[in-house]
Amino acid sequence: MYRKGAVVSADGTTIGFRQFGSGPGVILLHGSMLAAQDFVKLAEALADDFTVTVPDRRGRGLSGPHGVDYAIEREVEDLQALLKETGASRVFGLSSGALIGLRTARVTPAIEKLALYEPPLSIDGSVPVDWVPRYRRELADGRIAAALVSVLKGLEADRVFRTLPRFVLVPPMNLVFRFQRKAKGDDVPIPDLVPTMSADMQLVAQLADTTDDYATIAADVLLLGGSRSPTYFGRALEALTGVLPHSKRVTIPKLDHSGPTDDGGPAEVAQSLRTFFA
């Protein structure tokens, strides 16, 4: 079970969260098309040792909308509000959540330990983006299942979606979505999460080729990746290893980009985090 809470960010947006366990504070930031519900197993695996706070990032679930002036600066302000509220000094981020952790650590001394799982830090165009216009057109047309397929094929993060043709993938996805318009409790239905990728790709574009910015981060940083993830994530981790003054890199066998989520290998990720955050 978890406790619910909320903070108000600098622009007045409410950021709701779930909280598990007791002990030193840890904040878990989910990635694209996810919400706090996707980190339940990871949070529970850490809850014996830490007070684990898992927010719904803005634009989903317990939190308010992205806002008209959405940018990385708003996400940094959200994390800063959570750090102040919880007193946490440890942060873990997956994918776009990892980008937020990086940017926040540059300007927030309260972060003493930062763990990042495969930030989509684009280096000389390494993160594929040619699929984004099609995805946004499909969203505008209300074709949510087709938009999700465009994301998964475009980012090449899932082997099944990389290999199977669209005409095989979209119909069953439509069928699944028809029955997922409601979710239990505080969970967000998957169809409602698909549009959030648009804002997260805005972050990827805004932070492209910013690797050198992170040379001033004073926190200890753990760089995590899965052995089955696309190579462009490894390229970002390698570049960060060369720039961050206090970093360690770990590759977790048999995991892909979804490793920290409930559908991945949260137990394996939790083992690395528990050691690092202790």
C-alpha positions as CSV (number, residue, x, y, z in Angstrom):
1,M,0.0,0.0,0.0
2,Y,1.0,3.6,-0.5
3,R,0.3,7.0,0.9
4,K,-0.8,9.9,-1.4
5,G,0.5,13.4,-1.3
6,A,1.0,16.5,-3.5
7,V,3.1,19.6,-3.8
8,V,2.6,22.8,-5.8
9,S,5.4,23.6,-8.3
10,A,6.7,27.1,-9.0
11,D,4.2,27.8,-11.8
12,G,1.2,26.7,-9.6
13,T,0.9,23.2,-11.1
14,T,0.0,20.4,-8.6
15,I,2.3,17.5,-8.7
16,G,0.7,14.4,-7.0
17,F,2.7,11.4,-5.8
18,R,2.6,8.0,-4.2
19,Q,4.8,7.3,-1.3
20,F,6.1,3.9,0.0
21,G,8.1,2.7,3.0
22,S,10.3,4.6,5.4
23,G,13.9,5.7,5.7
24,P,16.1,8.1,3.8
25,G,14.2,9.8,0.9
26,V,14.4,8.5,-2.7
27,I,12.4,10.0,-5.6
28,L,11.7,7.9,-8.7
29,L,10.9,9.7,-12.0
30,H,9.2,7.7,-14.7
31,G,9.7,8.1,-18.4
32,S,7.6,8.6,-21.5
33,M,4.0,7.2,-21.7
34,L,4.3,6.0,-18.1
35,A,3.0,7.1,-14.7
36,A,3.6,6.3,-11.1
37,Q,1.7,3.1,-11.5
38,D,4.6,1.7,-13.6
39,F,7.1,2.0,-10.7
40,V,5.1,0.2,-8.0
41,K,7.3,-3.0,-8.0
42,L,10.5,-0.9,-8.0
43,A,9.2,1.3,-5.2
44,E,8.1,-1.7,-3.1
45,A,11.5,-3.4,-3.6
46,L,13.2,-0.3,-2.1
47,A,10.6,0.5,0.6
48,D,12.2,-1.6,3.3
49,D,15.2,0.8,3.3
50,F,13.9,4.1,2.0
51,T,11.0,6.4,1.9
52,V,10.2,6.2,-1.8
53,T,8.3,9.0,-3.5
54,V,6.9,8.3,-7.0
55,P,5.2,11.3,-8.7
56,D,2.9,11.3,-11.6
57,R,4.9,13.8,-13.8
58,R,2.9,16.7,-15.0
59,G,0.3,16.0,-17.7
60,R,-0.9,12.7,-16.2
61,G,-2.7,11.1,-13.3
62,L,-2.6,12.9,-9.9
63,S,-0.8,15.9,-11.4
64,G,-1.8,19.0,-13.3
65,P,-1.4,19.7,-17.0
66,H,1.8,20.3,-18.9
67,G,1.0,24.0,-19.2
68,V,1.3,26.4,-22.1
69,D,5.0,27.2,-21.4
70,Y,6.1,23.6,-21.0
71,A,9.8,23.0,-21.2
72,I,12.6,21.2,-19.2
73,E,12.6,24.2,-16.8
74,R,9.0,23.3,-15.6
75,E,10.1,19.6,-15.0
76,V,13.1,20.9,-13.0
77,E,10.9,23.1,-10.9
78,D,8.6,20.1,-10.2
79,L,11.5,17.9,-9.0
80,Q,12.8,20.7,-6.9
81,A,9.4,21.1,-5.2
82,L,9.4,17.3,-4.5
83,L,12.9,17.4,-3.1
84,K,11.9,20.3,-0.7
85,E,8.7,18.6,0.4
86,T,10.3,15.2,1.0
87,G,13.8,16.1,2.1
88,A,15.1,13.5,-0.3
89,S,18.7,13.6,-1.5
90,R,18.5,10.6,-3.9
91,V,16.9,10.6,-7.3
92,F,16.4,7.9,-9.9
93,G,15.2,8.7,-13.4
94,L,14.2,6.4,-16.3
95,S,14.5,7.8,-19.9
96,S,13.0,11.3,-20.0
97,G,12.9,11.1,-16.2
98,A,16.7,10.7,-16.3
99,L,17.0,13.8,-18.5
100,I,15.1,15.7,-15.8
101,G,17.3,14.3,-13.1
102,L,20.4,15.5,-15.0
103,R,19.2,19.0,-15.5
104,T,18.0,19.3,-11.9
105,A,21.3,18.1,-10.5
106,R,23.1,20.9,-12.3
107,V,21.4,23.5,-10.2
108,T,20.2,21.7,-7.1
109,P,22.8,20.8,-4.5
110,A,20.2,18.8,-2.5
111,I,20.7,15.9,-4.9
112,E,23.6,13.9,-3.5
113,K,23.1,10.7,-5.4
114,L,21.6,10.5,-8.9
115,A,20.9,7.2,-10.7
116,L,20.0,7.4,-14.4
117,Y,18.6,4.6,-16.6
118,E,19.2,5.3,-20.3
119,P,18.5,9.0,-20.7
120,P,17.6,9.7,-24.4
121,L,20.4,12.3,-24.7
122,S,20.7,12.9,-28.4
123,I,24.3,13.3,-29.7
124,D,24.7,14.5,-33.3
125,G,21.2,13.2,-34.0
126,S,21.6,9.8,-32.4
127,V,18.1,9.6,-31.0
128,P,15.7,8.8,-33.9
129,V,13.0,11.4,-34.4
130,D,11.9,11.0,-38.0
131,W,8.7,9.2,-36.7
132,V,7.5,12.2,-34.6
133,P,5.5,14.0,-37.4
134,R,3.6,10.9,-38.2
135,Y,2.9,10.2,-34.5
136,R,1.6,13.8,-34.0
137,R,-0.7,13.5,-37.0
138,E,-2.1,10.3,-35.8
139,L,-2.7,11.9,-32.4
140,A,-4.5,14.8,-34.0
141,D,-6.7,12.4,-35.9
142,G,-7.6,10.5,-32.7
143,R,-5.8,7.4,-33.9
144,I,-4.2,6.5,-30.5
145,A,-3.3,2.9,-31.2
146,A,-1.6,3.9,-34.5
147,A,0.3,6.7,-32.7
148,L,1.6,4.2,-30.1
149,V,2.8,1.9,-32.8
150,S,4.6,4.8,-34.5
151,V,6.4,5.5,-31.2
152,L,7.4,1.9,-30.5
153,K,8.6,1.3,-34.0
154,G,10.3,4.7,-34.3
155,L,12.3,4.4,-31.1
156,E,13.2,0.7,-31.8
157,A,13.1,0.0,-28.1
158,D,11.0,-3.2,-28.4
159,R,12.1,-6.1,-30.6
160,V,8.5,-7.2,-31.4
161,F,7.5,-3.8,-32.6
162,R,10.7,-3.4,-34.6
163,T,10.0,-6.5,-36.6
164,L,6.3,-6.8,-37.1
165,P,4.5,-4.7,-39.8
166,R,2.0,-2.0,-38.8
167,F,-1.0,-3.8,-40.2
168,V,-0.4,-6.6,-37.8
169,L,0.2,-4.4,-34.8
170,V,-2.5,-1.7,-35.0
171,P,-5.8,-3.8,-35.0
172,P,-5.1,-5.7,-31.8
173,M,-3.9,-2.5,-30.1
174,N,-7.2,-0.9,-31.0
175,L,-9.0,-3.8,-29.4
176,V,-7.0,-3.5,-26.2
177,F,-7.5,0.2,-26.0
178,R,-11.3,-0.2,-26.4
179,F,-11.3,-2.0,-23.0
180,Q,-8.8,0.2,-21.3
181,R,-10.5,3.5,-21.1
182,K,-10.9,3.0,-17.3
183,A,-8.2,2.1,-14.9
184,K,-8.2,1.0,-11.3
185,G,-7.7,3.5,-8.5
186,D,-5.1,6.2,-9.2
187,D,-3.8,4.5,-12.3
188,V,-3.9,6.3,-15.7
189,P,-5.4,4.4,-18.7
190,I,-2.7,3.6,-21.3
191,P,-4.6,5.5,-24.1
192,D,-4.3,8.6,-22.0
193,L,-0.6,8.2,-21.6
194,V,0.2,7.9,-25.3
195,P,-0.1,11.7,-26.0
196,T,2.4,12.5,-23.3
197,M,5.2,11.3,-25.6
198,S,4.8,14.5,-27.6
199,A,5.9,16.7,-24.6
200,D,8.8,14.3,-23.8
201,M,10.1,14.5,-27.4
202,Q,10.1,18.3,-26.9
203,L,12.5,17.6,-24.0
204,V,14.7,15.4,-26.2
205,A,14.9,18.2,-28.8
206,Q,15.6,20.9,-26.2
207,L,18.4,18.9,-24.6
208,A,20.1,17.6,-27.7
209,D,23.9,18.0,-27.7
210,T,24.0,19.3,-24.2
211,T,26.4,16.6,-22.8
212,D,29.1,19.1,-21.8
213,D,26.6,20.9,-19.5
214,Y,26.8,18.1,-17.0
215,A,30.5,18.4,-16.2
216,T,29.6,20.6,-13.2
217,I,27.4,18.1,-11.5
218,A,28.7,17.4,-8.0
219,A,26.5,14.5,-7.1
220,D,27.6,10.8,-7.3
221,V,26.0,9.4,-10.5
222,L,25.1,5.8,-11.3
223,L,24.6,5.3,-15.1
224,L,22.4,2.2,-15.7
225,G,21.5,0.5,-19.0
226,G,20.1,-2.8,-20.2
227,S,22.1,-5.2,-22.4
228,R,19.2,-5.5,-24.9
229,S,18.5,-1.8,-25.4
230,P,19.1,0.1,-28.6
231,T,22.7,1.3,-29.1
232,Y,21.8,5.0,-29.0
233,F,21.1,4.8,-25.3
234,G,24.6,3.2,-24.8
235,R,26.1,6.1,-26.8
236,A,24.5,8.6,-24.4
237,L,25.7,6.7,-21.3
238,E,29.3,6.5,-22.8
239,A,29.3,10.3,-23.4
240,L,28.1,11.0,-19.9
241,T,30.7,8.7,-18.4
242,G,33.4,10.8,-20.0
243,V,31.9,14.1,-18.7
244,L,30.5,13.5,-15.2
245,P,33.1,14.0,-12.6
246,H,31.8,11.3,-10.2
247,S,30.1,8.5,-12.1
248,K,29.9,4.7,-12.4
249,R,28.4,2.8,-15.2
250,V,26.6,-0.6,-14.9
251,T,25.0,-2.7,-17.6
252,I,22.3,-5.1,-16.4
253,P,22.1,-8.3,-18.4
254,K,18.9,-9.3,-20.2
255,L,17.1,-6.0,-19.7
256,D,15.9,-3.5,-22.2
257,H,14.7,0.1,-22.0
258,S,11.7,-1.0,-19.9
259,G,13.9,-2.6,-17.3
260,P,12.9,-0.5,-14.2
261,T,9.2,-0.7,-14.9
262,D,6.7,-3.3,-13.5
263,D,6.8,-5.1,-16.9
264,G,10.6,-5.2,-17.0
265,G,13.1,-6.3,-14.4
266,P,12.5,-4.0,-11.4
267,A,14.1,-6.5,-8.9
268,E,17.4,-6.3,-10.8
269,V,17.3,-2.6,-11.0
270,A,16.4,-2.3,-7.3
271,Q,19.4,-4.3,-6.4
272,S,21.7,-1.8,-8.1
273,L,19.8,1.2,-6.6
274,R,19.8,-0.2,-3.1
275,T,23.6,-0.6,-3.1
276,F,24.2,2.8,-4.7
277,F,21.7,4.7,-2.5
278,A,22.8,3.0,0.8
